[in-house]
Amino acid sequence: MSNSKISALTSATTPLAGTEVLPIVQGSTTKQVSVANLTAGRDISTRDISANIYTAASGAPGYIISNQGTSSARSTYQNTGGTFYFGIDSSVGGLTVPYAINFYYTGAYPIIFSTNNAERLRIASAGDVTVTAGNLVQGTAAKGINFTANTPAAGMTSQLLNWYEQGTWTPTAGAGLTVVGTFSSTGTYTRVGRQVTITGSLNGTTSVATAGGGVAICAGIPFAAGSTSIGIAAGVWTAPIGAVIISTTLYSATAIAATGTILFSVAYQV
């Protein structure tokens, strides 16, 4: 075959099938390699990527563009709903490598995230975020929902809601509780932030009672009361008297007459 300029060759049919071969020099020897093998099994470093996107609504084409060496790495497409940008916005300044991902959509339609062909999260044009399926899972302890956008009172110490929990606990008989017969108990708790509410039932097959006030009626409370908030008075359902929590022990403020069951509900802070 006579030598020819590349410009004189017939154009190849595209897209390439991958079976086409090219000459390469390997170990000082000229060999052939298929197009498919040029990048097989190798990581590829890219600076600019452009691809077509077609929207279900209008079929309008778009582009995904990544410009590592510029401050305006973004993708864009235009359809009847507006313009969508994905990437680094030009407002972030001059960059040598991308460090942020921004979504920007000028239309009145929501941005929807889906997995496994099902909608999972939706951001409405007004800004509301809806988790369509699943839960918001706290990934790091002590993190939660921050309410610093609200104007706080003068004594504010925190605007972070970082705890919610509910469950059961088993009260143990306190040193000041007189039990006649077999003792049994049940309890539930709910914690929201630092606020804990416990309920409990102390039972004796014959009776339970206390001889006087200020005695421990049960222990084993799930969260210890904070040192600055030892306890909050609450009603004992059987007889409306006060109750105080110190650490993980509940104390009655007054004597409790013999009864089959003492029911109580107390709120306190950890």
Secondary structure by P-SEA (a helix, b strand, c coil): cccccccccccccccccccbbbbbbccccccccccccccccbbbbbcbbbbbbbbccccbbbbbbbbccccccccccccccbbbbccccccccccccccbbbbbbcccbbbbbbccccccbbbcccccccccccccccccccccccccccccccccccccccccccbbbbbcccccccccccccccccccccccbbbbbbbbbbccbbbbccccccccccccccccccccbbbbbccccbbbbbbcccbbbbcccccccccccccccccc
